[in-house]
Amino acid sequence: MPLFAILVAALAIGFEQLVQWKYGPMGILAFVVFSIGLKAKNTTISGIGAVALVMLLAQSG
């Protein structure tokens, strides 16, 4: 179980660094809002974060 938690944490940190590197502060803010919404089980907050991430992804493509 601890190995699984470490692996998940490493993947999350890696993804967060990738978002920050590619999309800057707005990307990290959107990722944080999305994460907070998921942890709080609040669909409105997670939806706002997801929409912001999608808008950043669509803008770069």
MOJOKA-V437033 format. One record per pair of residues at least 24 apart in sequence whose C-alpha atoms are under 10 Angstrom apart, sorted by the first residue. I is the first residue (numbers start at 1). GAP is how many residues later the second one is. D is the distance in whole Angstrom. If there is no record, write none. Layout:
i->(I/I)
gap->(GAP/GAP)
d->(D/D)
This chain:
i->(19/19/19/22/22/22/23/23/23/23/23/24/26/26/26/27/27/27/27/27/27/28/29/30/30/30)
gap->(34/37/38/34/35/38/30/33/34/36/37/32/26/27/30/25/26/27/28/29/30/25/24/24/25/26)
d->(9/10/10/10/10/9/9/7/8/10/8/10/8/9/8/8/6/10/10/7/9/9/9/9/10/9)
